[in-house]
Amino acid sequence: MLSEQRYSMILRILEEKRSVTVTELTKLLDISESTARRDITLLDKAGRLVKVFGGAVRADSVYLAAEPTVAQKSEVNKEEKIRIAKYAASLIRPQDFIYLDAGTTTGYMLDYIEEKKVTFVTNAVAHAQRLAAAGMHVILAGGTLKSSTEAVVGTMAVLALKDYHFSVGFFGSNGVSRAAGFTTPDDSEALVKKTAMEQCRRAYVLCDHSKFGTISSVTFGALTSGTILTDERMEEYEDAAEIVLCAESLTDR
């Protein structure tokens, strides 16, 4: 196959799927990994696609390197986040040992948690304060406080989380893509998320529709590492991840 033919086919695949991995290209085009990587690099330099770790995304996919503050994120897609958070809270069972990630959508869960016979571990100071005020048993991960997201990060937090075995965990994500998985802008926060997710028997990632097709700087989990809770059907991701549509009306809030 001529190189120009491969380039056209890669771009056609991205037009349909928005993202593709090197492994997928080797199977779809019957080429070697080195050829797939070389083609991606050349097309990236030409501005025809965006090269990401393990693959490529369409040039019109959103790439975010900056981390918005909690205040900036709190009112964005608020109703959708609340719908997702309410569903997530309903998944908590008696005696659960729960990891609750920092973030605005996980924060909205606190308004709907009814089960009291549980233990929470969180790296979010604000979450811990509200849980404690509600009479919940809560453990705050130790480490360095990141001001923009009000999350505790760093080596101390990671080491502590490795000793826990969570029955369920709820995570936020800045981006969701087929090629890059679940992503966040900060490497220290990504490591905390990744470590906690690996310690969960069941992991849920709370993502409203705007997070899909978006890639941040650091991957903390593959799409298969957690069940996605979202507010709109995402057909192009249904073959790559377990997705639950949180379609419940908010009129009964």
LOMAR-507534 format. One record per residue (C-alpha): x, y, z; residue in three letters; residue number from 0. Coordinates in steps of 0.1 Angstrom, whole numbers. Layout:
# LOMAR-507534
<site <X Y Z> "ALA" NUM>
...
END
This chain:
# LOMAR-507534
<site <0 0 0> "MET" 0>
<site <14 34 -10> "LEU" 1>
<site <20 59 18> "SER" 2>
<site <-6 84 5> "GLU" 3>
<site <-32 57 5> "GLN" 4>
<site <-24 49 42> "ARG" 5>
<site <-26 86 51> "TYR" 6>
<site <-60 89 34> "SER" 7>
<site <-73 58 52> "MET" 8>
<site <-60 69 86> "ILE" 9>
<site <-77 103 82> "LEU" 10>
<site <-109 85 70> "ARG" 11>
<site <-108 64 102> "ILE" 12>
<site <-104 95 123> "LEU" 13>
<site <-133 112 106> "GLU" 14>
<site <-155 83 116> "GLU" 15>
<site <-141 75 151> "LYS" 16>
<site <-125 108 162> "ARG" 17>
<site <-96 88 177> "SER" 18>
<site <-76 57 169> "VAL" 19>
<site <-48 37 186> "THR" 20>
<site <-16 24 170> "VAL" 21>
<site <-28 -12 177> "THR" 22>
<site <-61 -5 159> "GLU" 23>
<site <-42 9 128> "LEU" 24>
<site <-20 -21 126> "THR" 25>
<site <-51 -44 124> "LYS" 26>
<site <-72 -22 102> "LEU" 27>
<site <-45 -14 76> "LEU" 28>
<site <-24 -46 80> "ASP" 29>
<site <8 -26 87> "ILE" 30>
<site <35 -28 114> "SER" 31>
<site <34 -7 146> "GLU" 32>
<site <65 12 134> "SER" 33>
<site <48 22 102> "THR" 34>
<site <16 33 120> "ALA" 35>
<site <37 54 144> "ARG" 36>
<site <57 70 116> "ARG" 37>
<site <25 78 96> "ASP" 38>
<site <9 94 127> "ILE" 39>
<site <40 115 133> "THR" 40>
<site <41 127 97> "LEU" 41>
<site <4 135 97> "LEU" 42>
<site <8 153 131> "ASP" 43>
<site <36 175 117> "LYS" 44>
<site <14 183 87> "ALA" 45>
<site <-14 194 110> "GLY" 46>
<site <-38 167 97> "ARG" 47>
<site <-43 150 131> "LEU" 48>
<site <-31 153 167> "VAL" 49>
<site <-6 127 180> "LYS" 50>
<site <-13 115 215> "VAL" 51>
<site <2 87 237> "PHE" 52>
<site <-6 54 220> "GLY" 53>
<site <-24 68 189> "GLY" 54>
<site <-40 99 174> "ALA" 55>
<site <-71 120 175> "VAL" 56>
<site <-88 142 149> "ARG" 57>
<site <-73 176 145> "ALA" 58>
<site <-106 192 156> "ASP" 59>
<site <-106 173 189> "SER" 60>
<site <-102 195 220> "VAL" 61>
<site <-69 193 238> "TYR" 62>
<site <-67 209 272> "LEU" 63>
<site <-35 215 291> "ALA" 64>
<site <-47 240 317> "ALA" 65>
<site <-67 231 348> "GLU" 66>
<site <-98 252 355> "PRO" 67>
<site <-104 261 391> "THR" 68>
<site <-133 247 411> "VAL" 69>
<site <-151 280 409> "ALA" 70>
<site <-148 280 371> "GLN" 71>
<site <-161 244 368> "LYS" 72>
<site <-189 245 393> "SER" 73>
<site <-215 262 371> "GLU" 74>
<site <-205 244 338> "VAL" 75>
<site <-232 219 328> "ASN" 76>
<site <-244 220 363> "LYS" 77>
<site <-278 202 358> "GLU" 78>
<site <-260 174 338> "GLU" 79>
<site <-235 170 366> "LYS" 80>
<site <-262 169 392> "ILE" 81>
<site <-281 142 373> "ARG" 82>
<site <-249 121 371> "ILE" 83>
<site <-241 127 407> "ALA" 84>
<site <-275 117 419> "LYS" 85>
<site <-273 84 401> "TYR" 86>
<site <-238 78 414> "ALA" 87>
<site <-250 83 450> "ALA" 88>
<site <-277 57 445> "SER" 89>
<site <-250 31 438> "LEU" 90>
<site <-236 33 474> "ILE" 91>
<site <-244 2 495> "ARG" 92>
<site <-243 -5 533> "PRO" 93>
<site <-208 -12 545> "GLN" 94>
<site <-191 2 514> "ASP" 95>
<site <-155 14 517> "PHE" 96>
<site <-156 43 493> "ILE" 97>
<site <-130 64 475> "TYR" 98>
<site <-144 98 466> "LEU" 99>
<site <-123 118 442> "ASP" 100>
<site <-120 155 442> "ALA" 101>
<site <-141 174 417> "GLY" 102>
<site <-173 193 411> "THR" 103>
<site <-194 163 399> "THR" 104>
<site <-183 141 428> "THR" 105>
<site <-190 170 451> "GLY" 106>
<site <-226 171 439> "TYR" 107>
<site <-230 135 451> "MET" 108>
<site <-228 147 487> "LEU" 109>
<site <-264 162 484> "ASP" 110>
<site <-278 128 476> "TYR" 111>
<site <-259 102 497> "ILE" 112>
<site <-285 85 519> "GLU" 113>
<site <-266 55 532> "GLU" 114>
<site <-248 63 565> "LYS" 115>
<site <-232 29 573> "LYS" 116>
<site <-202 35 550> "VAL" 117>
<site <-166 48 552> "THR" 118>
<site <-153 74 528> "PHE" 119>
<site <-117 81 519> "VAL" 120>
<site <-112 113 499> "THR" 121>
<site <-84 136 487> "ASN" 122>
<site <-108 166 486> "ALA" 123>
<site <-108 188 517> "VAL" 124>
<site <-142 203 510> "ALA" 125>
<site <-157 168 505> "HIS" 126>
<site <-142 156 538> "ALA" 127>
<site <-156 186 557> "GLN" 128>
<site <-191 182 543> "ARG" 129>
<site <-191 144 549> "LEU" 130>
<site <-179 149 585> "ALA" 131>
<site <-205 175 591> "ALA" 132>
<site <-232 151 579> "ALA" 133>
<site <-220 125 605> "GLY" 134>
<site <-202 103 580> "MET" 135>
<site <-171 83 588> "HIS" 136>
<site <-144 100 566> "VAL" 137>
<site <-107 97 561> "ILE" 138>
<site <-88 125 545> "LEU" 139>
<site <-58 115 524> "ALA" 140>
<site <-26 133 536> "GLY" 141>
<site <-3 151 513> "GLY" 142>
<site <1 185 495> "THR" 143>
<site <-30 206 489> "LEU" 144>
<site <-34 218 453> "LYS" 145>
<site <-51 251 455> "SER" 146>
<site <-68 252 420> "SER" 147>
<site <-87 219 425> "THR" 148>
<site <-87 218 463> "GLU" 149>
<site <-73 183 461> "ALA" 150>
<site <-46 166 482> "VAL" 151>
<site <-19 152 460> "VAL" 152>
<site <17 140 463> "GLY" 153>
<site <38 110 474> "THR" 154>
<site <22 107 509> "MET" 155>
<site <-13 105 494> "ALA" 156>
<site <-2 79 469> "VAL" 157>
<site <15 57 494> "LEU" 158>
<site <-15 58 518> "ALA" 159>
<site <-39 49 490> "LEU" 160>
<site <-19 18 481> "LYS" 161>
<site <-28 2 515> "ASP" 162>
<site <-65 6 510> "TYR" 163>
<site <-89 -18 493> "HIS" 164>
<site <-121 1 482> "PHE" 165>
<site <-153 -17 474> "SER" 166>
<site <-162 12 451> "VAL" 167>
<site <-147 45 439> "GLY" 168>
<site <-161 76 422> "PHE" 169>
<site <-138 97 400> "PHE" 170>
<site <-139 128 380> "GLY" 171>
<site <-121 133 347> "SER" 172>
<site <-112 163 326> "ASN" 173>
<site <-112 144 294> "GLY" 174>
<site <-124 111 278> "VAL" 175>
<site <-111 98 245> "SER" 176>
<site <-107 64 228> "ARG" 177>
<site <-70 69 223> "ALA" 178>
<site <-60 86 256> "ALA" 179>
<site <-86 72 280> "GLY" 180>
<site <-94 92 311> "PHE" 181>
<site <-71 123 314> "THR" 182>
<site <-64 152 337> "THR" 183>
<site <-40 181 333> "PRO" 184>
<site <-18 176 363> "ASP" 185>
<site <6 146 367> "ASP" 186>
<site <5 145 405> "SER" 187>
<site <-33 145 405> "GLU" 188>
<site <-33 118 378> "ALA" 189>
<site <-11 96 399> "LEU" 190>
<site <-35 99 429> "VAL" 191>
<site <-64 90 407> "LYS" 192>
<site <-46 61 390> "LYS" 193>
<site <-35 47 423> "THR" 194>
<site <-70 49 439> "ALA" 195>
<site <-87 35 408> "MET" 196>
<site <-64 4 409> "GLU" 197>
<site <-74 -2 445> "GLN" 198>
<site <-112 -2 437> "CYS" 199>
<site <-133 -33 432> "ARG" 200>
<site <-158 -12 412> "ARG" 201>
<site <-148 22 397> "ALA" 202>
<site <-171 48 383> "TYR" 203>
<site <-160 78 363> "VAL" 204>
<site <-185 107 363> "LEU" 205>
<site <-183 126 330> "CYS" 206>
<site <-209 149 314> "ASP" 207>
<site <-211 149 276> "HIS" 208>
<site <-187 178 272> "SER" 209>
<site <-157 157 284> "LYS" 210>
<site <-159 133 255> "PHE" 211>
<site <-135 139 227> "GLY" 212>
<site <-114 160 250> "THR" 213>
<site <-78 151 260> "ILE" 214>
<site <-58 166 289> "SER" 215>
<site <-21 162 295> "SER" 216>
<site <-19 130 315> "VAL" 217>
<site <-38 97 313> "THR" 218>
<site <-48 81 347> "PHE" 219>
<site <-69 52 334> "GLY" 220>
<site <-79 33 303> "ALA" 221>
<site <-116 34 292> "LEU" 222>
<site <-119 -2 305> "THR" 223>
<site <-107 7 340> "SER" 224>
<site <-140 22 351> "GLY" 225>
<site <-177 24 342> "THR" 226>
<site <-186 58 328> "ILE" 227>
<site <-216 76 341> "LEU" 228>
<site <-228 103 317> "THR" 229>
<site <-258 123 307> "ASP" 230>
<site <-260 116 269> "GLU" 231>
<site <-257 85 248> "ARG" 232>
<site <-222 83 232> "MET" 233>
<site <-225 57 205> "GLU" 234>
<site <-189 60 192> "GLU" 235>
<site <-176 49 227> "TYR" 236>
<site <-200 21 234> "GLU" 237>
<site <-177 -6 219> "ASP" 238>
<site <-148 7 239> "ALA" 239>
<site <-162 13 274> "ALA" 240>
<site <-190 3 297> "GLU" 241>
<site <-213 34 298> "ILE" 242>
<site <-244 40 319> "VAL" 243>
<site <-268 68 308> "LEU" 244>
<site <-280 88 338> "CYS" 245>
<site <-313 100 322> "ALA" 246>
<site <-333 105 354> "GLU" 247>
<site <-353 137 354> "SER" 248>
<site <-342 164 379> "LEU" 249>
<site <-378 176 386> "THR" 250>
<site <-379 156 418> "ASP" 251>
<site <-348 171 433> "ARG" 252>
END
